[in-house]
Amino acid sequence: MTRFIYRKQDNDASPLRALPVVTTPVSDAVVPPVRSSQPDRIVLYGVFGLLLFCPLAFGTTEPWSVFILESGSALLLMFWIIRQILSGELSVAGNPLFAPMLAFGFCIALQLMTGRTAYRHQTFSVSLLYASYGILCFLAIQVLRRTSQVRILTIAFSAYGFLLALFAMLQGFSGTSRLYWIRTPRMGGWIYGPYVNHNHYAGLMEMLLPIPLVFCLTREAHGPKKVAAGIASALMAGTIFLSGSRGGMLAFVIQMALLSAVVFWRQKNRRVSLALATFLVLGSGLILFLGGSELAKRLATIHAETRIELTGGTRLSIYRDALKMFAAKPFTGWGLGVFPTVYPKFRSFPTNFFINQAHNDYLQLLVEMGSLGFAILLWFLWTLYRNGVRKLQNWSENTNGAVALAALLGVTGILVHSLVDFNLQIPANAALFYVLCVLAAMDSKFGKTRRRKVRQFDLITEIPSPEERIGQHEPVPDPNPDFREGFNQD
């Protein structure tokens, strides 16, 4: 990982008191553990606190909750910058995904500056949301540094997912049509948990479920911790099926297939394999016990509804119309966030419903950002999986591998679900998705001591002459101006 550092020096005798120190990969050294200060901890828990808040606020789909997300992320960024300036050292950690993310931001800026958007105000509003996602990703990489922090976040997200799943299940069994038993959705919907749309609840669980499940399969989990993590995972998986989201069910099956492939192919550990098999058996039993009849009714509708769509149903009609929209502006698209504004011009069927999304995140990106934006998406996904898969060796014994596996499973679930739904248009789910992406792709930084290639150029003070050093009983410096850093460890 490349880290750029600016240090302020207190040596008044030198005319060069504040020059940049740039660290770039060129030679072997061992990386030091970076101690987390109190301000960094505030930023860390502020970032992940926002991620936990957003789903509870009905998925952050209303103006007041969107304002909290955007203003909260901006305040955390300002706090981090001020802290860095006051400390006299501005240190920025990189991530392989930052390049495609910046390229996507450039495409949005291009649409706004050149007027290549059908509705400038909407594109600008949605761009602020994407800026918030980017800020949360950036800050998460800067302040998540220690294994102890990963443990705390694992416990927090596992407990959060368990309690949210328990609440959603109780709310579902109560038969209420009100969110939190209090609020009736203005435009109706199939509510589940805090979401108006049950598919978006399933999308959230697809990202939260792998956290306790992967932890349960690692060497860190034993005794009561393993049992608690397994129970949390089983309940979260059960509510995906109880929510009635068929896209969620499909995504879960793909996630479990991927996890099984990793366990039996890369790990080849009987203990881990047995634990995974136990989870799958208990999870299936829990699903059948709690909602077997309802699940059977929901699955029975798949064939009938699919046949209707293939003969001209709503969803496939939207897909065909979306392709026509793309053909009209294939390079830069119609503008970020303008799909509901432009779609009525291309709609090929009569309806009383307001079609506000394409119900396929890939098609919607193609329409709004064109082939240029879609190419950046492919770059983003290639970089994500290339860097994430590299760390899966010995994941059950290595924190870096466990983090990568949990994040990749969650991301994969959403990517599968996005083929038939629009989870990434829901701010709460999108924010968590992008943070999981950068965590999966980041360089290894937790656990054992590691070697990293670094070179530091320090131009802070004047170098004494050889005669002066001899007079001070100091060795004459090597003519090579490169100074290698000493031993450090995480």
N, C-alpha and C positions, 0 to 999 in steps of 0.2 A: 504494500500500500504506500503510495506517495503522500508525504505530508509536507506542506509548505509552512514554514515557521518564520515569524518576524519577531525579533527580540529587541527590547529597549535596554540599553546598558547604562549603568550609573557611573562609569569611569569618566570623570571630567577632564582628565589629562589628555584624552584622545580627541582629536577633531572629528573622528568617525564614530560617533556614539550610537547611532541607530541605523544600521544597515541591514538588509535582508539576509537571513540565513536560509538557504534552500536545500532541502533534503531530497535527493533523487536516487533511484536504485542503480548502483554500480558495483558494490563490493559486499562481501559477507560481513555481517555483524549481528549481534543478538539484540532484539528489541526490548526496551525497558517497559516495566509496568507503568502505566500512566495513572497516577493517583487522581481519584475523582474528588474535586472540591465540593463544598456545600452548594455553590451556585450551579455547578454542573449537575448535581443530583436534583436540584429544583427543576432544571430544564428537562432532565431525563424523565422524571415522574410527571412533569407537566405535559410532555409529549404523549406519553402512554396513557395519562389520565384523560386527555382529549379523545384518544382512540376508544377508551372505555365509555366515555360520556356519549359519544355520537350515536351509537345504536339505541340508547335509552331515550333519546330525543326524537323518537319516531323515525330513526334513520337519518336525521338531519336533512329533512326535505323541506322544511319551512323556513321563512326568512329569519326568524329569531335564532334558530339553531345554526343556520348557515353563518350568521353574523358571529356567533360564539366561536365557531370553528375558524373562521378567517381571522378575526381579531385576536383570538387566543394564540394561534400559530405565529402571527406577526409580533405579538408582544414577547413571546418566547424567543423569537429570533433577535429582537432588539436587546433583550436581557442578556442573551449569549454574547452578542457583539460587544456590548458595554463591558461585560465581565472580562472579555478577552483584552480589550483596550486598557482597562484599569490594571490588569495583571502584567501588562508590558510584553505580552507574547500572544500573537495571533497565530494559532495552529489550526490548520484545516486538513482533515482527513478526506481522502478520495474514495470513490466507489466506482466500479466498472459501469454501473448503470447511469451515472451522472451524465455521461456524454450523450446517449440517446435521449435522456430527459431534457437536456438543454437544447438538443436539436428539435425536439417536439415543441418546446417553448418558442424557439425561433420561428417555426411554422405558424404558430398562433399569432406572434407579433407581425409576421408577414401579412397575414390575413387582415389584421387590424390596420396596419399602416398603409396598405395598398388598396383597401376597400374591397378585398375579395371575400366578403361575407355578406350574406343576404340580410343580416340583422346585426349591426355593429354592437348595439347595446347588449344583446344576449350573448354574443361572443365574448365581450369584455367581462360580463358577469361570470360566465363559466370559467374564463381564464383566471379569475381571482380564486376560484375553487382549486384549479390545478396548481396555482401558485402555493396555496395552502398545503396541498399534498406534497409538493416539492420541498417546502420548508420543513414539514414533519419528517420527511425522509432524510434530509440533510442533517437536521439536529439529532435524529436518532443515531446516525453514524458517528457524529462528533462526540456524543456523551455516553454511548453504550460501550464500555471499555473492559469491564471486569466480569469474571465468571460469577461472582456473588450477585451482581446485578441481574444476570440471566436467571439465576435461581429465584430471585425475588419476583421477577416478572412472570416466570413460569407458574409460580404459585398463585399470583394475582390473577392471571388470565385463566388459569384452570378453575379457580374458585368462581370467578366472574361467569365463565361459560356454564358451569354447573348450576349456579343460582338462576341465571337467565333461562336455562333450559327447564329448570324446575318450575319457574314462574310461568313460562309459556305452556307447559304441559297442564298445569292447574287451570290456567285461563282457558285453554282449549277444552278441557273436560267440563268446565262450568257452563259451556254453551253460550257465553256472552258474545255480543257483537260490538262491544266497546273496548277500546284500548285501555288497559289498566282498570277495567271495569268502570271507567269514568267517562271517557271521551268517545263519541260516535264519529267515525270518519265522515267528512263532508261529502265525498263522492263514492262512498261505499267501498267495498273491497273484501278480500278474504283475509281477515286479520290473523296473525299468529305472533305471540310475544309482543314486542313493542312496535312491530311493523304492520302497516296497512296491507301489504302484499306478502303472503306466506312464502313466496319464492325468495324474497329478500332475506327473510329470517333464515331460510335454509342456506342461503349464500353466506351469511355471517357464521353459522355453525360449521360450514365447510372449512372456514379459515381458523376457527377456534378449536375445533375437535382435535387436530393433529398435535396441538401443544401438550395436553396431558397424555395423549396416547403415546407419542414418541418418548416423553419423559418416563412413562411406565415401562418402556422397553429398554431403557438405558441402565447402566450399572449404578447410577446415582439413586435409583428408586429401589427400595427394599422395605419389607415389612408393611407397616401402616401406610407409608407414602405410596407404595405400589398399588395397594388396594384402593386407596382414595382416588388416585389418578385413573385407575381402571373404571371405577364406578362413575366418575365424572365423564369419562370418554363414552361409556355405554349410554348414559342418559342423554348426552348431547347428540349422539348418533341416532338414538331412538326418536328424538323430537324432529329430526330431519324427515323421517318417514311419517311421523304423526302429523306433521305440518301439511302433508298432502302434495308437496312439491315434487313432481316427477323429474324435473330437471335436477333438483337436489338429490333425489335418489340415485339418478344416473351418475352424478358427480361423485357421490359417496362410494359407489361401486368401483369407479375408476380409481379413486384415491386408495381404496383397500387393495386393489389389484397392483397398483404401483408400490405400495408399502410391502406387500407380500413378495414382489419381485426383488425389492432391495434386501429384504430380510433373508430370503432363501438363496439369492444369487451372490450378493456382496458380503453378507454377514456370516452365513452358515454356522449359526450359533443355536444349539438346541434350546437353551434357556429362553432366548428371545423368540424363537419360533413357537415354542410352547405357550409363551405369554400372549403372542398375537393370536394364536388359534383359540385360546381361552377367551380372549376379548370378543372375537367374532362369534363364538358360540353363545356367550352370555348376552351380547348385544342383540343377536337374533332372537333369543328367548325373551328378552325384555320387550322388544318391538311387538312380538306376537302376543305377549301377555297383556300389554297395555292397550294396543289398538289393532289387533289382528283383523277384526271384521271391517273396520273403517279402511285399513290399508288395502284389503282385498277389493273393496268397492272402488277405491281410487285407481288401483292398477287395472281393474276391469274396463275402465273408460279409455284406456290408452288406445286400443285398437280402433274403437268406434270414432274417437275424436281425430285420430290420425287420418282415417279414411275420409272424413269430412274435409279436412284441410287439403288433402291431395286432390280433391275434386273442386277446389276453389275456395277453401276456408280462409278465414281472416288472416291468420299468421303468414301463410304462404303467399297470400296476395300482397301483404306488406313487403315481404322479401322481394317479390318481383318488382313492385313499385320502387323499392329502394335501389335496385339495380338500374332502373331507368334514370333515377336521380343521379346516380354515379356517372352514368354515360353522358349526362348533360354537362357535368363539370368533373372530368376524370383526374385532373392533375392536382389542384389545390382544394377541391371540394367546395361546398356551399358555405362553410363557416362553422366553427366549433359551437355546438349547442343550438343550432338553428333547425334541426330536423323537424320539430313540431310546427315551425313556422312555414317551412317550404313544402312539407309533405302534402297538404291539401291540394296543391296544384297537380300532383302526380297520382293521387288516389284513384284507383280503378274500380272501386265498389262503393255503394251507398252504405252509410252507417250513421247512427246517432251518437256514436262514441267519439271522444276526442283522442285521436291517435298521437300520443306525445313521445313515443319511443319506437324504435324499429324492432324491439324484442329480439335483437341479435346485436351484441356489442361490436362485433367485427364489421357487420354491414353498416352499422351506424357510423363507425369510425371512417369507413370507406366513403360514405356519403358526405360527412362533415369535413374531413381532412384530406380526402382524395388519395390518389396512389402515393403521393409523397408522404403523407402521414402514415399510411399503411406500411410503407417500406420501413419507416422508423419503428413501427410496432414490431416488425419481424426482426429488426436489429436488436431491439430491446429484449425480446424473448430469447433470441439466440445467445445473447450475452448472459442473460439470467440463468439459463439452464447449463450453459457451458461452465460458468463459474460455480454454480451450486452443486452440480454433480461431482465435480472434482473433490469436494470435501466429504463425500459420503463414505469413504474408506474408514472402517472402524468407528462408525458413527455412534454405536452404543457405548463406546468408551471415551469418546472425544466430544467435548462441548461444541466445538465448531461444526462438526458433522451433524450432531443432533439438532442444532439450531437450523442448519441448512436443510435438513430433511423435513422438519416440522414446517418450515416456511414454504418449501417446494410443494409439499402435499397440499397446504392451504391454497397456494397460488394455482396449482393444477385444478383443484376443485372448482374454483371460480372460472378459470379459462374454459373448462368443459361446460359449465352451467351457462356461460355467456353465449354459447351457440344457440340457445333457445330463450334467453331472457336478457335483462338489462341491469344486472347487479352493479356494474361499473358506472351506471348513471346515478346511483344512490350514494351520496357523499360519505356516509358512515362506512359502507362496505368498500368504496373506492379508496378511502384514506388508509384503511387497514391493509388492503391489498397491496398498495404501492410500498408501504413500510415493510411488509413481509418480503416483497421483491428485493429491496436493497439489503435486507438482512440475509437473505439467501445468497446474494451475489457478493457480499463484502468479503474482504480478505480475512484469513484466520487471525484472530486476535485473543482468543480465550484459552486458558489452561496452561499447557506446558510451555517452557522456554522455546523460542523459535529463532531461527536465523533469518535475517532479512538483509538485502543488499542496500547499502546506504552510502552516500558520500555527503559530507557537510562542508560547505564553503563558508568560512567565518572571516568576515572582513570588518570585525568590530573594532579592533585596536591595532595600533602600529606594531610591527614586529621589531624587537630590538636587534641591533647588529650583532654579528658573531662575537666581536670583541667585548661588547657590553655583557653578553651572556656568559662569556668566559670569566669576566670579572665578577659576575654574580654567582659563579660556580654552577652555571646552568649549561647543559649540553647544547652544542651548536645544532640548530634545526636542520632537518633533512632538506635538501634543495627541493624535493617534491612538496608542493604546497598543500597536498591532500592530507587531511587529518581524519583518521578513522575513529569512529565512536567506540566507546568501551562496551563491556558486557552489561546487558540488561536482561530482564525477563518480565513476562506478563505476570 
